[in-house]
Amino acid sequence: MNSKKQQPLKSEKTLAEIFKYEVADGVSEYHLMIHAIQPESTYEEQLNAIIDTYYQLREKELQGTVAIFKRYFLSDASNQADTLLALTAESSDCALSIVEQPPLNGTKVAVWIYLQTKVQTQMLHNGLFEVKHGPYRHLWGGSSFNRAANSEYQTRLLLNDYVMQLIEQGCKLAANCIRTWFFVQNVDVNYAGVVKARNEVFVTQNLTEKTHYISSTGIGGRHADPKVLVQMDTYAVGGIKPEQIHFLYAPTHLNPTYEYGVSFERGTYVDYGDRRQVFISGTASINNKGEVVYPGEIRKQTERMWENVEALLKEAECTFDDMGQMIVYLRDIADYTIVKEMYDKRFPCTPKVFVHAPVCRPGWLIEMECMGVKTCENKEYAPY
């Protein structure tokens, strides 16, 4: 067994950060963040540099891998998304998420790519991307959207459609969905509609405060079309047993989300025969009364947020060293310099991206999410 992080790989035009979880017998996992590093270049030049770096890595460091999920972070989706789709058409080999969340290093585009080995993949006719290995079917969805009248109606339609997609694949929202992301245009205005619709759909799916919810991020983010107020990414697993899925609470640090009217879990870990995967929801500087801690103080909010994430990870018997990627959302671009310095000092080698995306409550200046894996033997379950 060999699990390791790798130093970032810097070229003239890009910076690539890679996390490797490599196993001799079974599925290896990789997280890749590629950043453009020449703000003076055009969008097309920056995008081409990122795509070139990706292909080079697939031939060397990441030989034998297949992409499972890609998320592109754009600075101006309405002027950039079409070019991205045109340039990546031949490499659109996986679930694809495109969101306007400007990279904070001053460039126009960055990408997070999740890759694996020894899996069979296919795009299903209903738009979900299937990744098969052993008895499991991993179903990824990227950038689902519709143009219903407002954020509430859009969210309700997104979730109801997703419920049907899962049923078609022999899955259920409550039993099989592990992770969701909601990107909300003008989140200060439109988030309330997302919350209302999600709460109402979840009740119909037996997702309540007495059962469980789903780990999630609800954050500012735009689609290329201004009529799209909400877009959604999803991850579900078919063939999984209920006892393989565990929810994280850290009650000393955070309160249950239903106490302030929302419905998501703080984090989830999933046990397989050979590993434990961890998914930490978007997490901010909150306490166990649901209050914003350290209003207006970015450094202290960052530290409290880290403490909260650490408490969740501890419950999963994990640490930050097990994390394969981090996405950091900042409300105010002026906070980037301080936050980047703090992250570089504490997490020098973890693949991470900093983007401009207001958090769902205005008092929160910063939010982060992460995803990771550790070796963990569970003889009663099939390996990943």
C-alpha positions in Angstrom: 0.0 0.0 0.0 1.3 3.4 -0.9 -0.6 6.6 -0.2 1.2 9.8 -0.7 1.0 13.4 -1.6 3.2 14.9 -4.3 4.9 18.3 -4.5 3.2 20.7 -6.9 4.5 20.6 -10.5 5.2 24.0 -11.9 5.7 24.8 -15.6 6.0 28.1 -17.4 2.2 28.5 -17.8 0.6 26.3 -15.1 0.8 24.9 -11.6 -0.4 21.4 -11.1 -1.0 19.9 -7.6 -1.5 16.1 -7.4 -2.7 13.9 -4.6 -2.1 10.2 -5.1 -3.7 7.3 -3.3 -2.1 4.3 -4.9 -2.9 0.7 -4.2 -1.2 -2.3 -5.7 -4.3 -4.4 -6.0 -7.5 -2.3 -6.6 -8.6 1.1 -7.6 -6.1 4.0 -7.2 -7.4 7.5 -6.7 -6.0 10.8 -7.7 -7.0 14.4 -7.2 -5.5 17.0 -9.6 -5.8 20.8 -9.4 -4.4 22.7 -12.4 -4.0 26.5 -12.2 -3.2 28.9 -14.9 -0.4 31.2 -13.6 -0.1 33.9 -16.3 -2.9 36.4 -15.7 -1.7 38.4 -18.7 -2.5 35.6 -21.2 -5.9 35.5 -22.9 -8.6 33.1 -21.7 -8.0 30.7 -24.6 -4.3 30.7 -23.9 -4.8 29.9 -20.2 -7.4 27.2 -21.0 -5.1 25.6 -23.6 -2.2 25.6 -21.1 -4.4 23.8 -18.6 -5.6 21.2 -21.1 -2.0 20.7 -22.4 -0.8 20.1 -18.8 -3.6 17.6 -18.2 -2.6 15.6 -21.3 1.0 15.7 -20.3 0.3 14.4 -16.8 -2.0 11.6 -18.2 1.0 10.4 -20.2 3.5 10.6 -17.2 2.4 10.9 -13.6 -1.1 9.8 -14.2 -0.6 7.0 -16.7 -3.4 4.5 -16.7 -6.0 6.7 -15.0 -9.4 7.7 -16.3 -11.1 11.0 -15.3 -14.2 10.6 -13.2 -15.3 14.2 -12.6 -14.0 17.6 -13.7 -15.0 21.0 -12.4 -13.9 24.1 -14.2 -13.8 27.4 -12.2 -14.3 30.3 -14.6 -14.0 34.1 -14.1 -16.7 35.0 -16.6 -18.9 32.1 -17.6 -21.1 33.9 -20.2 -18.0 34.7 -22.2 -16.0 31.5 -21.5 -18.2 28.5 -21.2 -18.9 28.0 -24.9 -15.1 28.1 -25.7 -14.5 25.6 -22.9 -17.1 23.2 -24.3 -15.7 23.5 -27.8 -12.0 23.1 -26.8 -12.7 20.1 -24.5 -15.3 18.3 -26.6 -12.9 15.5 -27.5 -11.8 15.0 -23.9 -15.3 15.2 -22.4 -14.8 11.7 -21.0 -16.5 12.2 -17.6 -19.0 14.1 -15.5 -18.4 17.8 -16.2 -19.2 20.7 -14.0 -18.7 24.3 -15.1 -19.2 27.2 -12.7 -18.4 30.9 -12.6 -16.4 31.1 -9.4 -13.4 33.3 -10.4 -9.9 31.9 -9.3 -8.5 34.3 -6.9 -4.9 34.2 -8.3 -6.0 36.7 -10.9 -6.4 34.2 -13.8 -9.5 33.2 -15.7 -9.7 29.5 -15.2 -8.7 26.6 -12.9 -9.8 22.9 -12.9 -10.2 20.2 -10.3 -10.1 16.7 -11.8 -10.8 13.4 -9.9 -9.2 10.4 -11.5 -9.1 6.6 -10.9 -7.6 3.4 -12.3 -9.1 0.0 -13.0 -12.7 1.2 -13.4 -15.2 0.9 -16.3 -16.9 4.2 -17.2 -19.8 5.2 -19.4 -22.1 8.2 -19.9 -25.6 7.0 -19.2 -28.5 8.1 -21.4 -30.0 10.1 -18.6 -26.9 12.3 -18.2 -25.3 10.7 -15.2 -21.8 9.3 -15.5 -21.3 5.8 -14.3 -18.1 4.4 -12.8 -18.1 0.7 -12.2 -15.8 -1.5 -10.1 -16.8 -4.7 -8.3 -20.4 -4.6 -7.0 -20.4 -0.7 -6.9 -21.7 1.8 -9.4 -20.7 5.3 -8.7 -23.0 7.9 -10.4 -21.6 11.4 -10.9 -23.6 14.4 -12.2 -22.3 17.7 -13.3 -24.0 21.1 -13.9 -27.6 20.1 -13.9 -29.8 23.1 -14.5 -33.2 24.3 -15.7 -34.9 27.7 -16.4 -37.9 27.5 -14.1 -39.2 30.9 -12.8 -37.2 31.3 -9.6 -34.6 29.6 -7.4 -37.2 27.7 -5.5 -38.8 26.2 -8.6 -35.4 25.5 -10.2 -34.2 23.6 -7.1 -37.4 21.6 -6.8 -37.2 20.6 -10.4 -33.5 19.8 -10.2 -34.0 17.5 -7.2 -37.2 15.9 -8.5 -35.5 15.1 -11.8 -32.5 13.7 -9.9 -34.8 11.5 -7.8 -36.1 10.0 -11.1 -32.6 9.6 -12.5 -31.7 7.6 -9.4 -34.8 5.5 -9.4 -34.2 4.6 -13.1 -30.8 3.3 -11.9 -32.2 1.3 -9.1 -31.2 3.8 -6.5 -32.8 6.2 -4.0 -31.9 9.7 -2.9 -31.9 8.8 0.8 -30.1 5.4 0.5 -27.5 6.1 -2.3 -26.7 9.9 -2.7 -23.5 10.8 -0.9 -22.8 14.4 -1.9 -24.5 17.4 -3.6 -23.3 20.8 -4.6 -25.7 23.8 -5.3 -24.2 26.8 -7.0 -26.5 29.8 -6.6 -26.5 33.0 -8.6 -26.7 36.0 -6.2 -26.7 33.7 -3.2 -27.7 36.5 -0.8 -31.1 36.8 -2.6 -31.7 33.3 -4.1 -30.5 30.9 -1.3 -33.7 31.1 0.6 -35.6 29.6 -2.4 -33.0 26.8 -2.6 -33.4 26.0 1.1 -37.2 25.9 0.9 -37.3 23.6 -2.1 -34.7 21.3 -0.7 -36.4 21.0 2.6 -39.8 20.2 0.9 -38.4 17.6 -1.5 -36.3 15.9 1.2 -39.4 15.3 3.3 -41.0 13.4 0.4 -37.8 11.2 0.3 -37.8 10.5 4.0 -34.8 12.8 4.5 -35.7 14.5 7.8 -34.1 15.5 11.1 -35.0 12.1 12.5 -33.4 10.1 9.7 -30.5 11.9 7.9 -29.7 14.4 5.2 -27.0 14.6 2.5 -23.6 16.2 2.7 -23.6 19.4 0.6 -22.2 22.7 -0.4 -24.6 25.6 -1.1 -22.5 28.6 -2.3 -22.5 31.5 -4.7 -21.8 30.5 -8.3 -23.1 31.5 -11.8 -24.0 29.7 -15.0 -23.3 31.2 -18.4 -27.0 31.8 -18.8 -28.3 34.5 -16.4 -31.7 32.8 -16.3 -30.1 29.8 -14.5 -30.2 30.7 -10.8 -29.2 27.3 -9.5 -27.0 24.5 -10.8 -26.4 21.2 -9.1 -23.6 18.6 -9.0 -24.2 15.2 -7.5 -22.5 11.9 -6.4 -24.3 8.7 -5.5 -23.3 5.0 -5.1 -25.3 2.0 -6.2 -24.7 -1.4 -4.6 -23.8 0.1 -1.2 -25.3 -1.1 2.1 -26.8 1.4 4.6 -24.2 0.4 7.3 -21.4 1.5 5.0 -22.5 5.2 5.2 -21.8 7.2 8.3 -22.6 10.9 9.1 -20.3 13.3 10.9 -21.6 15.7 13.6 -18.8 17.2 15.8 -21.4 18.5 18.3 -18.8 20.2 20.4 -18.2 22.5 17.4 -21.2 22.6 15.2 -25.0 22.3 15.6 -27.3 20.1 13.5 -28.3 22.1 10.4 -32.0 21.7 10.9 -31.8 23.9 13.9 -31.4 26.9 11.6 -33.8 25.7 9.0 -31.5 24.0 6.4 -31.1 20.3 5.6 -27.6 18.9 5.0 -25.1 16.8 6.8 -21.8 18.3 8.0 -19.9 15.4 6.5 -20.1 11.8 5.5 -17.7 8.9 5.5 -18.2 5.7 3.4 -16.5 2.5 4.3 -15.4 -0.1 1.7 -13.5 -3.3 2.2 -10.2 -1.6 1.6 -10.6 2.1 2.4 -12.7 4.9 3.9 -13.7 7.9 1.8 -14.6 11.2 3.5 -16.7 14.0 2.2 -16.7 17.2 4.2 -19.5 19.7 3.4 -19.0 23.4 2.9 -17.9 24.4 6.4 -17.6 27.9 7.8 -16.7 29.7 11.1 -19.8 28.5 13.0 -20.3 27.3 16.6 -22.6 24.7 18.1 -25.3 27.3 18.6 -25.3 28.0 14.8 -23.8 31.4 15.2 -21.2 33.2 13.1 -18.0 33.1 15.1 -15.5 36.1 14.8 -17.6 38.4 12.5 -15.4 40.5 10.2 -12.1 38.8 11.2 -10.9 36.7 8.3 -7.8 35.2 10.1 -9.8 34.1 13.1 -12.7 32.8 10.9 -10.2 30.7 8.9 -8.8 29.2 12.1 -12.2 28.4 13.5 -13.3 26.9 10.2 -10.1 24.7 10.2 -10.9 23.6 13.8 -14.5 22.7 12.8 -13.3 20.6 9.8 -10.6 19.0 12.0 -13.3 18.0 14.5 -15.4 16.4 11.7 -12.4 14.6 10.3 -11.5 13.3 13.8 -14.9 11.7 14.1 -14.1 9.8 10.9 -10.7 8.9 12.4 -9.0 11.0 9.7 -6.7 14.0 9.6 -6.0 16.8 7.1 -3.2 14.5 5.8 -5.8 12.2 4.3 -7.4 14.9 2.3 -7.0 14.8 -1.5 -8.4 18.2 -2.3 -9.7 21.4 -0.8 -11.9 24.1 -2.3 -11.8 27.5 -0.5 -14.6 30.0 -1.1 -14.0 33.7 -0.2 -16.7 36.4 -0.1 -14.3 39.3 -0.4 -11.4 39.1 -2.8 -9.4 41.4 -0.5 -9.0 38.5 1.9 -7.2 36.3 -0.6 -3.6 37.3 0.3 -4.0 36.5 4.0 -5.9 33.3 3.5 -3.6 31.9 0.8 -0.6 32.6 3.0 -2.3 30.7 5.9 -3.1 27.7 3.7 0.3 27.6 2.1 1.9 27.4 5.5 -0.4 24.7 6.9 -1.2 22.7 3.7 1.7 23.2 1.4 1.2 20.1 -0.7 -2.6 19.5 -0.6 -4.3 20.3 -4.0 -6.4 23.3 -3.4 -8.1 26.2 -5.2 -9.2 29.6 -3.9 -12.3 31.0 -5.6 -14.5 34.1 -5.3 -17.9 32.8 -4.1 -20.0 34.4 -1.4 -21.0 32.0 1.4 -24.7 31.3 2.1 -24.8 33.7 5.1 -23.3 37.1 4.6 -21.4 37.1 8.0 -19.3 34.2 6.9 -16.2 35.5 5.0 -14.8 32.1 4.2 -16.0 28.5 3.6 -14.1 25.3 2.7 -14.9 21.8 1.7 -12.6 18.8 1.2 -12.6 15.2 0.2 -10.2 12.4 1.1 -9.4 8.8 1.6 -7.5 6.5 4.0 -6.7 2.8 4.1 -9.2 1.0 6.3 -9.9 -2.7 6.3 -13.6 -3.9 6.6 -13.8 -7.5 5.7 -17.7 -7.5 5.7 -17.7 -5.1 2.7 -16.4 -5.5 -0.9 -13.4 -3.4 -1.7 -13.9 -0.1 -3.5 
